[in-house]
Amino acid sequence: MKVYKLVAGPTTSQILDKKGNTGDAVNSFESVISNMAKEGWTYHSMEPITTQQTKGCFINKQTIVTTFYMLVFVKEA
């Protein structure tokens, strides 16, 4: 039987450098995947998760949409 584990991927603020480049993104995701592999987990997929939050009241209401990524890992139980 397979078991699955979800791990939150790095957020934008964790992967952007001071110039706004995403070059560190690859290293950040690689680090998470490598650490999970050391624990016996195999990378399966990456799934986007979108959330919405409403801020403000009445006329000034704003909906803030945030997308983050869940890394899915699998291993035999």
C-alpha positions in Angstrom: 0.0 0.0 0.0 1.2 3.5 -0.8 1.1 6.4 1.6 1.3 10.0 0.5 2.7 13.1 2.2 2.1 16.7 1.3 4.8 19.3 2.0 4.3 23.1 1.3 6.8 24.3 -1.3 8.8 27.5 -0.8 6.8 30.7 -1.1 7.5 33.5 -3.4 9.1 35.6 -0.6 11.4 32.6 0.2 12.6 32.2 -3.4 13.0 35.7 -4.8 16.3 37.4 -4.4 16.7 41.1 -3.9 16.4 41.8 -7.6 13.1 39.8 -7.9 14.8 36.9 -9.8 13.4 33.4 -9.4 16.8 31.7 -10.0 16.8 30.5 -6.4 13.5 28.8 -6.9 15.0 25.7 -8.5 17.5 25.3 -5.6 14.7 25.8 -3.0 12.5 23.1 -4.5 15.5 20.8 -5.1 16.4 21.1 -1.4 12.9 20.1 -0.2 12.8 17.1 -2.6 16.4 16.0 -1.6 15.6 16.2 2.1 12.4 14.2 1.7 14.3 11.6 -0.4 16.7 11.1 2.5 13.6 10.1 4.6 12.6 7.5 2.0 10.0 9.6 0.2 9.8 9.7 -3.6 8.6 12.9 -5.3 5.3 12.4 -7.0 3.9 15.7 -8.2 3.4 19.4 -7.4 -0.1 20.7 -7.0 -1.2 24.4 -6.9 -3.4 25.5 -4.0 -5.3 28.8 -4.4 -6.8 30.7 -1.5 -8.9 33.8 -1.3 -9.0 36.4 1.5 -11.2 39.4 1.6 -9.8 42.5 3.2 -11.4 45.8 3.9 -15.1 46.7 4.4 -17.9 48.0 2.3 -16.7 49.9 -0.8 -13.0 49.2 -0.3 -13.3 45.5 -0.2 -10.5 43.7 -1.9 -10.1 40.0 -2.6 -6.5 38.8 -2.4 -5.8 35.6 -4.3 -2.7 33.6 -3.3 -1.4 30.6 -5.0 1.1 28.3 -3.4 2.4 24.8 -4.2 2.1 21.5 -2.4 4.8 18.9 -3.2 3.3 15.4 -3.1 5.6 12.6 -2.0 4.9 8.8 -2.0 6.4 5.7 -0.4 5.4 2.1 0.3 3.9 1.6 3.7 
